[in-house]
Amino acid sequence: MADKQTRQRKVGAEAAVKGRVSTNLSADPYCPRCNARPIDGQRNLTSEEQLRLRDTLREAVIAAGGAVYRCDECRAVYSFRDGHRRFLGYFPKD
């Protein structure tokens, strides 16, 4: 088990050195949950929508700062900053 973890770290470090890791970064926000990675339908979360979130998700949105988006297709809420996406949760159904 330890050998497998060591091998994974080594491969990850080699990829980072060769610059392969940074090629996955995108300038446009896209949903981290949708397979098609849609760029259309991604919009900033408004303050009214933030009030409708559960407490734990609302706290995560506040901690992420102003770069929080919502996918209209699957209702995913995620932060997007400097090409990195982080899934926070799902927007509640109406």
Secondary structure, DSSP 8 states (H G I E B T S, - for coil): -HHHHHHHHHHHHHHHHHT-GGGG--SS---SS-TT---TTEEE--HHHHHTS-HHHHHHHHHHTT-EEEETTT-EEEEEETTEEEEEEE----
